[in-house]
Amino acid sequence: MEATLSLPKEFLEQLQSVIQSTVHEMFGQSKVESQFPEYMKIDQAAKYMNCSRSTLERKFIPAGLKVINIEGLLRISKEACNEFYEHNNY
């Protein structure tokens, strides 16, 4: 069984525009994420989160951003950064 659906030209153009912008956004985010290792140094994590090192250390970490500490060697995972932003999304 096959069904045919006719949609107004304006709707199709708007739908195409939304799909294109979504694809561009997804590829852009993927490119940004691939520039950083899974476990980042503090400076790398600050760049990944688009903030200063000072903001990361003075605000984000005390507010719950998870930091891995192995004998003084600090790392922050991309997953922890993403979860922190999602958890603090208003």
C-alpha positions as CSV (number, residue, x, y, z in Angstrom):
1,M,0.0,0.0,0.0
2,E,1.4,3.4,-1.0
3,A,0.2,6.8,0.1
4,T,0.9,10.1,-1.6
5,L,1.0,13.3,0.4
6,S,1.0,16.8,-1.1
7,L,2.5,19.6,1.0
8,P,2.6,23.3,0.2
9,K,5.8,24.6,-1.4
10,E,6.5,27.0,1.5
11,F,6.2,24.2,4.1
12,L,8.7,22.0,2.1
13,E,11.1,24.9,1.8
14,Q,10.9,25.6,5.5
15,L,11.3,21.9,6.4
16,Q,14.4,21.7,4.1
17,S,15.9,24.7,5.8
18,V,15.4,23.2,9.3
19,I,16.9,19.9,8.2
20,Q,19.9,21.6,6.7
21,S,20.6,23.8,9.7
22,T,20.2,20.8,12.0
23,V,22.7,18.7,10.0
24,H,25.2,21.6,9.9
25,E,24.9,22.1,13.6
26,M,25.4,18.4,14.3
27,F,28.5,18.2,12.1
28,G,29.9,21.3,13.6
29,Q,29.5,19.9,17.2
30,S,31.1,16.6,16.1
31,K,34.1,18.5,14.7
32,V,34.5,20.5,17.9
33,E,34.3,17.3,20.0
34,S,36.8,15.5,17.9
35,Q,39.4,18.2,18.5
36,F,39.7,17.2,22.2
37,P,40.8,14.0,23.8
38,E,38.3,12.0,25.9
39,Y,40.1,12.9,29.1
40,M,41.3,16.5,29.0
41,K,43.7,18.6,31.0
42,I,42.2,21.6,32.9
43,D,43.1,24.1,30.1
44,Q,41.6,21.8,27.4
45,A,38.4,21.3,29.4
46,A,38.0,25.1,29.8
47,K,38.3,25.5,26.0
48,Y,35.9,22.6,25.4
49,M,33.4,24.2,27.8
50,N,34.0,27.7,26.2
51,C,35.0,29.3,29.5
52,S,38.2,30.5,31.2
53,R,40.3,28.2,33.4
54,S,39.4,30.5,36.3
55,T,35.7,30.0,35.7
56,L,36.1,26.3,35.5
57,E,38.2,26.1,38.7
58,R,36.3,28.7,40.8
59,K,32.7,28.0,39.6
60,F,32.2,24.8,37.7
61,I,34.3,22.4,39.8
62,P,32.8,23.6,43.1
63,A,29.3,23.4,41.5
64,G,29.8,19.7,40.8
65,L,31.9,19.3,37.6
66,K,33.5,15.9,38.1
67,V,37.3,15.9,38.1
68,I,39.5,12.8,37.9
69,N,42.5,13.1,40.2
70,I,45.3,10.5,40.0
71,E,48.1,11.4,42.3
72,G,47.7,15.1,41.5
73,L,47.2,14.6,37.8
74,L,43.8,16.2,37.0
75,R,41.7,15.2,34.1
76,I,38.1,16.0,33.1
77,S,36.2,13.8,30.7
78,K,34.1,15.2,27.8
79,E,31.2,13.2,29.2
80,A,31.5,14.9,32.6
81,C,31.5,18.3,30.9
82,N,28.4,17.5,28.8
83,E,26.6,16.0,31.8
84,F,27.5,19.1,33.9
85,Y,26.0,21.4,31.3
86,E,22.9,19.2,30.9
87,H,22.4,19.1,34.7
88,N,22.7,22.8,35.0
89,N,20.5,23.6,32.0
90,Y,17.6,25.9,33.1
